[in-house]
Amino acid sequence: MLNEKIRGTWKIIAFGGGGYCYYVVHGGSNFGYSGDSFEATYDYSSPIGEAGQFHNLYAPARRAALFAQSFSSILTSSSNAPAFAAFTGNGGRVTTRMSPQGTIVFVDNFLLPADKNKAAQHIAPTADALKVEAVEPGKADVTGKVKIAELGDFPKDGNLVIHPNDIRTLIFNLPWTASSRFESVSANVLLRRTIGGIDTWVCYGAPGDTGEVTVKRGAGKDLPVNYSFTYPKDDTVQEIMIDSSDGVKARFLVMNTALADRTWMVKDKLVVGAAFVREDGSAELTPEGGKLVVYSDTEKKELNEGPVPVTELPVLKEWQWRDAARERLPGYDDSKWLSSANAQAMETYDSYQNRYGWYRATLQGESKSAVSLKFMGKDGRSQVYLNGEPADLGNLKLKAGDNSLAIFFKTGPRPKMFAFNGVIMFYFRN
């Protein structure tokens, strides 16, 4: 489920989708009568839990969102360009978004059996490239280069490694200054912001994998300058400073994926190493503490924080149990309830203010027997209790004498008209 949601998110971006939405982003509870079902809580594998905790979907979903925000000028003005790039290795499926502001290439780990691999590549360089092992899609690393007709193969040093379920991004022909441009950024980019007048990039990847940036400077025919790096195995941040040759600088912060998930941009500050950073800029650390690196418009500051004091939770004891459905019990006092000879629709009662309600009645049984009752005009869901126990309305097993019948009912909700594709008609009456 996690891989499907994340891959789906990246594919929406890669295929030119203008936006996406998770249902739901934040789990929670339906208190009182606000719920849409008998269940009080909802989560649906949301990125954020009800208590504000991050689930395993949060970090990868955040990576995709920050990338889309950082390069929205490209994505929102782009079109599909299938002939721009091809993957030289086996099992890499290429999708390209091209715009005047630059081009983004997405390479999907899509390792297929040999007879189907041709469809996974826009350009097959040689017949040998179609010979792959018969393995399941996305179950092994894919290695190769991205071939750009006008520029060559990227990365220039080493190969691009796409791990199972990954989708890697590469950026080409990105304008930078009046006389320079990023010819290629062969790296996963978490975000790009200007901090203290410096064009700051955060790049991440699996420990030991490599990345690369090539910069074309000057109006002449100078060869691009190549900057290669390896993603660290620990919480080290490698800083690469690049000069555009006309007074503008770029700073590439290279880190592993785990540290990128603890990197936050809040207002004008970039904080590296925190478990979470609040809107006011205050950082929440991991319990074991550690080092924080803060980049701001005025300075770079390193902070070493000790372990976070852990508060012992109180011991919960002397628990008390409250029956949440006492209305079902035979001896429940319903003397103050509204009564009628026959069951009425819930909305006919003046005190009805929500979609939930109880009905109670007494059934006389001449002997131990089974009877069947049926609702007429029912719209919604119900839970039936006979003598306090869950029962089937179609097979009520009565005892001789009085039998208590209690029905908890929830009316049907208003139609949400999800995916409705017709004319909406409104009628008014004075």
C-alpha positions as CSV (number, residue, x, y, z in Angstrom):
1,M,0.0,0.0,0.0
2,L,2.8,2.4,0.9
3,N,4.7,1.8,-2.3
4,E,1.6,2.1,-4.4
5,K,0.7,5.5,-2.9
6,I,4.2,6.9,-3.3
7,R,4.7,5.6,-6.8
8,G,1.3,6.9,-7.7
9,T,2.1,10.3,-6.4
10,W,5.3,10.5,-8.4
11,K,3.5,9.2,-11.5
12,I,0.9,11.9,-11.2
13,I,3.7,14.5,-11.2
14,A,5.6,12.8,-14.0
15,F,2.6,12.5,-16.2
16,G,1.7,16.1,-15.9
17,G,-1.0,16.0,-13.2
18,G,-1.8,19.4,-11.9
19,G,-2.4,18.2,-8.3
20,Y,-3.2,15.3,-6.1
21,C,-4.9,14.7,-2.7
22,Y,-4.6,12.0,-0.1
23,Y,-7.7,10.7,1.5
24,V,-7.2,11.3,4.3
25,V,-4.1,13.3,5.3
26,H,-4.8,13.4,9.0
27,G,-6.6,10.7,11.0
28,G,-9.1,11.5,13.7
29,S,-12.3,10.7,15.6
30,N,-15.9,11.5,15.0
31,F,-17.2,12.7,18.3
32,G,-20.8,12.7,19.4
33,Y,-23.1,12.3,16.4
34,S,-20.8,13.7,13.7
35,G,-19.7,10.4,12.3
36,D,-20.6,8.8,9.0
37,S,-20.7,5.3,10.3
38,F,-20.8,3.4,13.6
39,E,-17.1,3.5,13.8
40,A,-15.8,6.5,15.8
41,T,-12.2,6.8,14.5
42,Y,-10.8,6.9,11.0
43,D,-7.3,6.7,9.6
44,Y,-7.2,5.0,6.2
45,S,-3.3,4.7,6.4
46,S,-3.1,8.5,6.5
47,P,0.3,10.2,6.5
48,I,-0.5,11.8,9.9
49,G,-2.1,10.0,12.8
50,E,-4.8,11.4,15.0
51,A,-2.4,12.4,17.8
52,G,-0.2,14.2,15.2
53,Q,2.3,11.4,14.9
54,F,3.9,10.8,11.5
55,H,3.1,7.5,9.9
56,N,5.5,5.8,7.4
57,L,3.7,7.5,4.5
58,Y,4.5,11.0,5.7
59,A,8.2,11.3,4.8
60,P,8.1,10.0,1.3
61,A,4.9,11.9,0.6
62,R,6.6,15.1,1.9
63,R,9.6,14.5,-0.4
64,A,7.3,14.4,-3.5
65,A,5.4,17.5,-2.3
66,L,8.5,19.6,-1.7
67,F,10.0,18.6,-5.0
68,A,6.8,19.7,-6.8
69,Q,6.8,23.0,-5.0
70,S,10.4,23.7,-5.7
71,F,10.0,23.1,-9.5
72,S,6.4,24.2,-10.0
73,S,7.5,26.7,-12.7
74,I,8.6,23.7,-14.8
75,L,5.8,21.3,-14.0
76,T,3.0,23.7,-14.5
77,S,4.2,24.9,-17.9
78,S,5.5,21.5,-19.2
79,S,4.5,19.1,-21.9
80,N,5.3,15.5,-22.5
81,A,8.6,15.0,-24.5
82,P,9.0,11.2,-25.0
83,A,11.9,11.6,-27.5
84,F,14.1,13.8,-25.2
85,A,15.6,11.0,-23.1
86,A,16.1,7.2,-23.0
87,F,17.5,4.9,-20.3
88,T,20.5,2.8,-21.4
89,G,20.1,0.1,-18.9
90,N,17.4,-2.6,-18.7
91,G,14.2,-2.0,-16.8
92,G,14.2,1.8,-16.6
93,R,11.0,3.5,-17.9
94,V,11.5,7.1,-18.8
95,T,8.9,10.0,-18.6
96,T,9.9,13.5,-19.4
97,R,8.3,16.9,-18.6
98,M,9.8,19.7,-20.8
99,S,9.2,23.5,-20.5
100,P,11.1,26.7,-21.3
101,Q,12.2,26.8,-17.6
102,G,13.9,23.4,-17.8
103,T,13.3,19.7,-18.3
104,I,12.7,17.0,-15.7
105,V,13.3,13.4,-16.5
106,F,11.6,10.7,-14.3
107,V,13.1,7.2,-14.4
108,D,11.0,4.4,-13.0
109,N,12.3,1.1,-11.8
110,F,10.2,-1.1,-14.1
111,L,12.3,-4.2,-14.7
112,L,10.3,-6.5,-17.0
113,P,10.7,-9.9,-18.7
114,A,12.7,-9.7,-22.0
115,D,9.8,-9.8,-24.3
116,K,8.1,-6.9,-22.7
117,N,11.0,-4.6,-21.9
118,K,10.9,-2.9,-25.2
119,A,7.7,-1.1,-24.3
120,A,9.3,0.2,-21.1
121,Q,11.8,2.3,-23.0
122,H,11.2,5.2,-25.4
123,I,14.5,4.4,-27.2
124,A,16.2,1.1,-27.2
125,P,19.9,1.8,-28.0
126,T,20.8,-1.7,-29.0
127,A,19.2,-5.1,-29.4
128,D,21.3,-6.3,-26.4
129,A,19.6,-3.8,-24.2
130,L,16.4,-5.8,-24.5
131,K,18.0,-8.9,-22.9
132,V,17.0,-9.0,-19.2
133,E,16.3,-11.6,-16.7
134,A,12.7,-12.7,-16.2
135,V,12.1,-11.0,-12.8
136,E,9.1,-9.3,-11.4
137,P,8.7,-5.5,-12.1
138,G,10.5,-3.4,-9.6
139,K,12.0,-6.3,-7.6
140,A,15.7,-5.6,-8.3
141,D,18.1,-2.6,-8.7
142,V,18.2,-1.1,-12.1
143,T,21.5,0.5,-13.3
144,G,22.3,2.6,-16.3
145,K,22.5,6.1,-17.7
146,V,20.0,8.6,-19.0
147,K,20.9,9.3,-22.7
148,I,20.1,12.8,-23.9
149,A,20.5,13.2,-27.7
150,E,22.0,16.7,-27.6
151,L,24.0,16.4,-24.3
152,G,25.3,12.9,-23.9
153,D,24.9,10.3,-21.1
154,F,24.2,11.2,-17.5
155,P,25.5,11.0,-14.9
156,K,28.8,11.5,-16.6
157,D,30.6,9.8,-13.7
158,G,29.3,6.4,-12.7
159,N,25.8,5.1,-13.2
160,L,22.3,5.9,-12.0
161,V,21.0,3.3,-9.6
162,I,17.3,2.9,-9.2
163,H,16.3,0.8,-6.3
164,P,13.1,-1.3,-6.2
165,N,9.9,0.8,-6.1
166,D,12.0,4.0,-6.7
167,I,11.4,6.8,-9.2
168,R,14.5,8.9,-9.8
169,T,14.5,12.5,-11.0
170,L,17.0,14.3,-13.2
171,I,16.8,18.0,-14.2
172,F,18.3,19.4,-17.5
173,N,18.8,22.8,-19.0
174,L,17.7,24.7,-16.0
175,P,18.4,28.5,-16.3
176,W,20.4,30.0,-13.5
177,T,21.9,33.4,-14.2
178,A,22.2,35.5,-17.3
179,S,25.4,33.7,-18.3
180,S,25.1,30.3,-16.7
181,R,22.7,27.3,-16.4
182,F,22.5,23.9,-14.7
183,E,23.1,21.6,-17.6
184,S,22.1,18.6,-15.4
185,V,21.2,17.7,-11.8
186,S,21.4,13.9,-11.5
187,A,20.2,13.8,-7.9
188,N,17.0,13.5,-5.9
189,V,16.1,17.0,-4.8
190,L,14.2,17.6,-1.6
191,L,13.9,21.3,-2.0
192,R,15.4,24.4,-3.6
193,R,15.3,27.8,-1.8
194,T,17.2,31.0,-1.6
195,I,18.8,31.5,1.8
196,G,21.0,34.5,2.5
197,G,21.3,35.2,-1.2
198,I,22.6,31.7,-1.9
199,D,20.7,29.4,-4.2
200,T,20.4,26.4,-1.8
201,W,19.6,22.8,-2.9
202,V,19.0,19.8,-0.6
203,C,19.9,16.6,-2.4
204,Y,19.4,13.1,-0.9
205,G,19.8,9.4,-1.7
206,A,20.6,6.0,-0.3
207,P,23.9,5.8,1.5
208,G,26.7,4.9,-0.9
209,D,24.7,6.0,-4.0
210,T,26.2,8.8,-6.2
211,G,24.9,12.0,-7.6
212,E,26.1,14.7,-9.9
213,V,25.7,18.3,-11.0
214,T,27.0,19.8,-14.2
215,V,27.1,23.6,-14.7
216,K,27.5,25.4,-18.0
217,R,29.1,28.8,-17.3
218,G,29.8,31.7,-19.6
219,A,28.5,32.6,-23.1
220,G,31.4,30.8,-24.9
221,K,31.9,27.2,-25.6
222,D,33.5,26.2,-22.3
223,L,33.0,22.6,-21.2
224,P,30.5,22.1,-18.4
225,V,32.0,21.9,-14.9
226,N,31.2,18.6,-13.3
227,Y,30.5,18.1,-9.5
228,S,30.2,14.5,-8.3
229,F,29.3,13.3,-4.8
230,T,28.4,10.3,-2.7
231,Y,25.5,10.2,-0.3
232,P,26.9,9.8,3.3
233,K,26.2,6.8,5.5
234,D,25.8,8.9,8.6
235,D,24.3,12.2,9.5
236,T,27.1,14.1,7.7
237,V,26.1,17.0,5.4
238,Q,28.4,17.5,2.5
239,E,28.4,21.1,1.2
240,I,29.3,21.8,-2.4
241,M,29.6,25.5,-3.3
242,I,29.3,26.4,-7.0
243,D,30.1,29.8,-8.5
244,S,28.2,30.9,-11.5
245,S,31.1,33.2,-12.6
246,D,29.0,36.3,-12.4
247,G,28.7,36.8,-8.7
248,V,25.9,34.3,-7.9
249,K,26.5,31.2,-5.8
250,A,24.7,27.9,-5.3
251,R,25.0,25.6,-2.3
252,F,24.3,21.9,-2.6
253,L,23.7,20.2,0.7
254,V,24.2,16.4,0.1
255,M,22.8,14.0,2.7
256,N,21.2,10.5,3.0
257,T,17.5,10.0,2.8
258,A,17.0,9.5,6.5
259,L,18.6,12.9,7.3
260,A,16.6,14.5,4.5
261,D,13.4,13.3,6.3
262,R,14.6,15.4,9.3
263,T,15.3,18.5,7.2
264,W,12.8,21.4,7.5
265,M,12.3,24.7,5.8
266,V,10.4,27.2,8.1
267,K,10.1,30.7,6.9
268,D,13.7,31.9,6.2
269,K,15.5,29.0,8.0
270,L,16.6,25.6,7.0
271,V,17.0,23.2,9.9
272,V,18.8,19.9,9.4
273,G,18.6,17.1,12.0
274,A,15.3,17.8,13.8
275,A,12.5,15.3,14.2
276,F,10.1,18.2,13.6
277,V,10.2,22.0,13.4
278,R,7.2,24.1,14.4
279,E,6.0,27.2,12.6
280,D,7.8,29.5,15.1
281,G,11.1,27.8,14.2
282,S,11.5,25.8,17.5
283,A,12.8,22.3,16.9
284,E,11.7,19.1,18.3
285,L,14.6,16.6,18.7
286,T,14.7,12.9,18.6
287,P,14.8,11.3,22.2
288,E,18.5,10.6,21.9
289,G,19.3,14.2,21.0
290,G,22.0,15.1,18.4
291,K,23.3,17.8,16.2
292,L,21.3,20.5,14.5
293,V,22.5,22.6,11.6
294,V,20.6,25.8,11.0
295,Y,21.0,27.8,7.8
296,S,19.5,31.3,7.9
297,D,19.8,34.6,6.0
298,T,22.5,35.8,8.4
299,E,24.5,32.7,9.4
300,K,25.1,29.0,9.6
301,K,24.8,27.7,13.1
302,E,25.6,24.2,14.5
303,L,23.9,23.1,17.8
304,N,24.6,20.0,19.8
305,E,21.7,18.9,21.9
306,G,21.7,16.3,24.6
307,P,19.1,13.6,25.1
308,V,15.5,14.8,25.6
309,P,14.2,14.2,29.1
310,V,11.5,11.6,29.0
311,T,8.5,12.2,31.3
312,E,7.1,9.1,33.0
313,L,3.5,8.6,32.2
314,P,1.2,8.1,35.1
315,V,0.0,4.6,35.9
316,L,-3.6,4.2,34.9
317,K,-5.6,2.2,37.5
318,E,-9.0,1.7,39.0
319,W,-10.6,1.6,35.6
320,Q,-14.3,2.0,35.4
321,W,-16.5,0.6,32.6
322,R,-19.5,2.4,31.2
323,D,-21.9,0.7,28.9
324,A,-22.0,2.7,25.7
325,A,-25.4,1.4,24.7
326,R,-27.5,1.1,27.9
327,E,-30.6,1.9,25.8
328,R,-30.6,-1.7,24.6
329,L,-31.1,-3.2,28.1
330,P,-34.5,-4.6,29.0
331,G,-34.7,-2.6,32.3
332,Y,-33.6,0.8,30.8
333,D,-35.9,3.7,31.9
334,D,-37.5,5.1,28.7
335,S,-40.4,6.7,30.5
336,K,-39.4,10.1,29.3
337,W,-39.0,9.1,25.7
338,L,-41.5,10.2,23.0
339,S,-44.0,7.5,22.4
340,S,-46.4,6.5,19.6
341,A,-48.6,3.6,18.7
342,N,-46.5,3.0,15.6
343,A,-42.9,3.8,14.8
344,Q,-42.5,7.2,13.2
345,A,-39.8,8.6,11.0
346,M,-37.1,10.1,13.1
347,E,-37.4,13.6,11.6
348,T,-41.1,13.8,12.8
349,Y,-39.9,14.2,16.4
350,D,-39.1,17.7,17.5
351,S,-36.2,16.6,19.6
352,Y,-34.4,14.9,16.7
353,Q,-31.3,16.9,16.0
354,N,-29.0,14.4,14.4
355,R,-28.9,11.2,12.3
356,Y,-28.9,8.8,15.2
357,G,-31.8,7.5,17.3
358,W,-33.2,4.7,19.3
359,Y,-36.5,2.8,19.1
360,R,-37.8,0.6,21.9
361,A,-40.8,-1.6,22.0
362,T,-42.1,-4.6,24.0
363,L,-43.0,-7.8,22.1
364,Q,-45.3,-10.4,23.7
365,G,-44.4,-14.0,23.2
366,E,-47.0,-16.7,23.9
367,S,-44.3,-19.3,23.9
368,K,-40.7,-19.7,22.9
369,S,-40.8,-19.0,19.2
370,A,-39.2,-17.1,16.3
371,V,-40.8,-14.2,14.5
372,S,-39.7,-12.0,11.6
373,L,-40.1,-8.2,11.4
374,K,-39.4,-5.9,8.5
375,F,-38.9,-2.1,8.2
376,M,-41.0,-0.3,5.7
377,G,-39.3,2.7,4.0
378,K,-36.0,2.1,5.7
379,D,-33.1,4.4,4.7
380,G,-29.9,3.9,6.6
381,R,-28.3,1.4,8.9
382,S,-29.5,-0.2,12.1
383,Q,-28.4,-2.5,14.9
384,V,-31.1,-4.6,16.5
385,Y,-31.1,-5.9,20.1
386,L,-33.5,-8.4,21.6
387,N,-33.5,-8.6,25.4
388,G,-30.2,-6.7,25.4
389,E,-28.4,-9.0,23.0
390,P,-27.6,-8.4,19.3
391,A,-30.3,-10.0,17.1
392,D,-31.4,-10.5,13.6
393,L,-34.7,-8.7,12.8
394,G,-35.6,-11.4,10.3
395,N,-35.2,-14.1,13.0
396,L,-36.1,-12.8,16.4
397,K,-36.1,-15.7,18.9
398,L,-38.7,-14.7,21.5
399,K,-39.1,-16.1,24.9
400,A,-42.5,-16.6,26.5
401,G,-43.7,-13.3,28.1
402,D,-42.3,-9.8,27.6
403,N,-39.4,-9.3,25.2
404,S,-37.5,-6.0,25.0
405,L,-36.8,-4.9,21.4
406,A,-34.3,-2.0,21.0
407,I,-33.1,-0.7,17.6
408,F,-30.3,1.8,17.2
409,F,-30.8,3.5,13.8
410,K,-28.7,5.8,11.7
411,T,-30.3,7.5,8.7
412,G,-28.6,7.6,5.4
413,P,-26.4,10.7,4.7
414,R,-27.0,13.3,2.1
415,P,-25.6,12.2,-1.3
416,K,-22.1,13.5,-1.7
417,M,-22.6,13.2,-5.5
418,F,-19.1,11.9,-5.8
419,A,-18.0,11.6,-9.5
420,F,-21.4,12.9,-10.6
421,N,-21.2,14.1,-14.2
422,G,-24.7,15.5,-14.9
423,V,-26.7,18.6,-14.5
424,I,-27.5,19.6,-10.9
425,M,-31.1,20.7,-10.5
426,F,-32.3,22.9,-7.7
427,Y,-36.0,23.4,-6.8
428,F,-37.4,26.2,-4.6
429,R,-40.8,26.6,-3.1
430,N,-42.1,29.8,-1.5
